[in-house]
Amino acid sequence: LPLVAIALLLVFQSHIITKSTERLLAHDQYFAKEAPYSFELLSSDLTILKHQDFEIKVELKGKSLPSLLYVVIDGHLIKMEQLGLATYSYKLLNVTAPHDFEFSDGEFSSERYHLQVMPNPTVQSFEVVLDYPSYTLKTDEALKNIGDLTLPKGTKVTWRINAVDAEGIKWFGFGPAKQLSVQNNQIIHTET
C-alpha cells in the first residue's frame, strides 16, 4: 500500500516530492515561502543609467490577492502604490547605486531582483585657454563653456574638460581624430 501511494504521488502530484528534495539538495540557497499567488515583474529592463528614475512595477496573479504590497529595497520595507486590482508601483528617483529588491505582503515574498546602474558619462564644464601669438598684441584669455572660436593663426589653444563617469573622448580638433583619456575627471588637450 505505501508503494502504491508513493507511485500515485509521483504520477499525479510529483511536485510534493521533487520540490522538497530540491530544497534539501540546495540547502545554502534562499527559497521564498510560496505564496497563493505569483509575482510578475513588469519592469523588464533592470539596467539603467546613473541619475535616472526607475519605476518598479509588479502584477500579482492568483485567486487570493493581498490588500497591500511592499517592495523591500536593500532591506527597507516600502509600501507600494496600488495602480489597479493587482498592479502595484514604486518609483526610485535619481538612482546612483545598484539595488537589490523583492516584493512582500508581510507573509510571502517574491524572488530577489537586482537593479544594475551603469555610469552616465557627462561633461560638467569646459574651459578654453587661448595663448595668442605676439603679432596680434591680444591679451591671453580663458573662456568658459564656449564651443565656437574664430582664432588668429598661431594661437595656442588648451581645452580643460571636466567629465564625470567618462574614460575618454574621441577628439575632432585640428587635424585627424584622436582618442583622449580622462585623468582625475579631467581632460587637458593643447593644439596650435
C-alpha positions as CSV (number, residue, x, y, z in Angstrom):
1,L,0.0,0.0,0.0
2,P,2.8,2.6,0.8
3,L,4.4,1.9,-2.6
4,V,1.1,2.4,-4.4
5,A,0.6,5.8,-2.6
6,I,4.2,6.9,-3.5
7,A,3.6,5.8,-7.1
8,L,0.4,7.8,-7.3
9,L,2.0,10.8,-5.7
10,L,4.9,10.7,-8.3
11,V,2.4,10.4,-11.2
12,F,-0.2,13.0,-10.1
13,Q,1.5,15.3,-7.6
14,S,5.2,14.9,-8.2
15,H,6.0,18.4,-7.0
16,I,5.3,17.3,-3.4
17,I,8.4,15.1,-3.5
18,T,10.6,16.9,-6.1
19,K,10.3,20.4,-4.5
20,S,11.2,19.3,-1.0
21,T,14.1,17.2,-2.4
22,E,15.3,20.3,-4.4
23,R,15.4,22.4,-1.2
24,L,17.3,19.7,0.7
25,L,19.9,19.4,-2.0
26,A,20.3,23.2,-2.3
27,H,20.4,23.9,1.4
28,D,22.6,27.0,1.1
29,Q,20.2,28.7,-1.4
30,Y,17.4,31.1,-0.4
31,F,13.9,29.9,-1.0
32,A,11.0,32.2,-0.5
33,K,7.8,30.8,1.1
34,E,5.4,30.0,-1.7
35,A,2.5,32.4,-2.0
36,P,-1.0,31.5,-3.1
37,Y,-0.4,34.0,-5.9
38,S,2.5,34.8,-8.2
39,F,4.6,38.0,-8.6
40,E,5.2,39.1,-12.2
41,L,7.7,41.9,-12.5
42,L,6.5,44.3,-15.2
43,S,9.7,46.4,-15.2
44,S,11.6,44.3,-17.8
45,D,14.9,46.1,-18.1
46,L,16.8,46.1,-14.8
47,T,19.7,48.1,-16.1
48,I,19.6,51.9,-16.1
49,L,22.0,54.9,-16.4
50,K,23.2,56.7,-13.3
51,H,20.9,59.5,-12.1
52,Q,17.8,58.2,-13.9
53,D,14.5,57.4,-12.3
54,F,13.3,53.8,-12.2
55,E,9.7,52.6,-11.8
56,I,9.3,49.2,-10.2
57,K,6.0,47.7,-11.4
58,V,4.6,44.3,-10.4
59,E,1.4,42.4,-11.1
60,L,0.0,39.8,-8.9
61,K,-1.7,36.7,-10.4
62,G,-3.8,34.3,-8.4
63,K,-7.1,33.8,-6.7
64,S,-6.3,35.2,-3.2
65,L,-4.5,38.5,-3.5
66,P,-3.2,40.7,-0.6
67,S,-4.7,44.1,0.0
68,L,-1.3,45.7,0.5
69,L,2.1,45.1,-1.2
70,Y,5.5,46.3,-0.2
71,V,8.8,46.5,-2.0
72,V,11.8,45.6,0.1
73,I,14.8,47.6,-1.2
74,D,18.2,46.9,0.3
75,G,16.4,45.7,3.5
76,H,14.0,48.7,3.7
77,L,10.2,47.9,3.6
78,I,8.3,50.5,1.5
79,K,4.6,50.5,0.7
80,M,3.8,50.3,-3.0
81,E,1.2,52.4,-4.7
82,Q,-1.8,50.3,-6.0
83,L,-2.5,51.1,-9.7
84,G,-5.2,48.6,-10.3
85,L,-6.7,45.5,-8.7
86,A,-3.5,43.5,-8.9
87,T,-0.9,46.0,-10.1
88,Y,1.5,48.0,-7.9
89,S,4.2,50.5,-8.5
90,Y,7.1,52.3,-6.7
91,K,9.4,54.9,-8.3
92,L,13.0,55.3,-7.3
93,L,14.2,58.8,-8.0
94,N,17.7,59.8,-9.2
95,V,19.2,56.3,-8.8
96,T,23.0,56.5,-8.2
97,A,23.8,53.0,-7.0
98,P,22.7,49.4,-7.7
99,H,19.8,48.0,-5.5
100,D,18.5,44.6,-4.6
101,F,14.8,44.3,-4.2
102,E,11.9,41.9,-3.7
103,F,8.2,42.1,-3.1
104,S,6.3,41.2,0.1
105,D,2.9,41.3,1.6
106,G,4.3,40.8,5.1
107,E,3.8,37.0,4.9
108,F,5.0,36.0,1.5
109,S,7.9,37.3,-0.5
110,S,8.9,37.1,-4.2
111,E,12.3,36.2,-5.6
112,R,15.0,38.8,-5.3
113,Y,15.9,41.1,-8.2
114,H,18.9,43.3,-8.9
115,L,18.8,46.8,-10.4
116,Q,22.1,47.5,-12.1
117,V,23.2,51.1,-12.5
118,M,25.6,51.9,-15.4
119,P,27.8,55.1,-15.5
120,N,26.4,58.0,-17.4
121,P,29.3,59.9,-18.9
122,T,28.7,63.7,-18.5
123,V,30.7,66.8,-19.4
124,Q,30.2,69.1,-16.4
125,S,32.1,72.1,-17.8
126,F,35.0,73.0,-20.0
127,E,37.3,75.9,-20.4
128,V,39.3,77.1,-23.4
129,V,42.6,78.9,-22.6
130,L,43.8,81.0,-25.6
131,D,47.5,81.9,-25.8
132,Y,47.6,84.4,-28.7
133,P,50.7,84.9,-30.9
134,S,52.7,88.1,-30.1
135,Y,52.0,89.6,-33.5
136,T,48.3,90.0,-32.6
137,L,49.0,92.2,-29.5
138,K,46.0,90.4,-27.9
139,T,46.0,89.5,-24.2
140,D,45.8,85.8,-23.5
141,E,42.4,84.8,-22.1
142,A,40.3,81.9,-20.7
143,L,36.8,81.3,-21.9
144,K,34.3,79.0,-20.1
145,N,31.8,76.8,-21.9
146,I,32.4,78.3,-25.4
147,G,32.2,75.9,-28.3
148,D,32.8,78.1,-31.5
149,L,36.0,80.0,-31.8
150,T,37.5,82.2,-34.6
151,L,41.2,82.5,-33.9
152,P,44.2,84.2,-35.4
153,K,46.8,81.8,-37.0
154,G,49.3,80.5,-34.4
155,T,47.1,80.7,-31.4
156,K,47.8,78.0,-28.9
157,V,44.6,76.6,-27.6
158,T,44.3,74.5,-24.4
159,W,41.0,72.7,-23.6
160,R,40.3,71.8,-20.0
161,I,37.2,69.5,-19.9
162,N,35.7,68.3,-16.6
163,A,33.9,65.0,-17.1
164,V,32.3,62.5,-14.7
165,D,32.0,58.7,-15.3
166,A,34.0,59.0,-18.5
167,E,37.0,57.0,-19.5
168,G,37.9,59.1,-22.6
169,I,36.5,61.0,-25.6
170,K,37.1,61.0,-29.3
171,W,38.5,64.4,-30.2
172,F,37.9,66.0,-33.5
173,G,40.0,69.1,-33.4
174,F,42.6,70.5,-35.8
175,G,43.7,67.5,-37.9
176,P,42.9,63.8,-37.6
177,A,40.7,62.5,-34.8
178,K,42.4,61.5,-31.5
179,Q,41.4,59.4,-28.5
180,L,41.9,61.4,-25.3
181,S,41.8,59.8,-21.9
182,V,40.3,61.2,-18.7
183,Q,42.5,61.5,-15.6
184,N,41.1,62.7,-12.3
185,N,37.8,63.6,-14.0
186,Q,39.6,66.0,-16.3
187,I,40.9,66.1,-19.9
188,I,43.6,68.6,-20.8
189,H,44.5,68.9,-24.5
190,T,46.5,71.6,-26.3
191,E,46.8,72.4,-30.1
192,T,48.2,75.2,-32.1
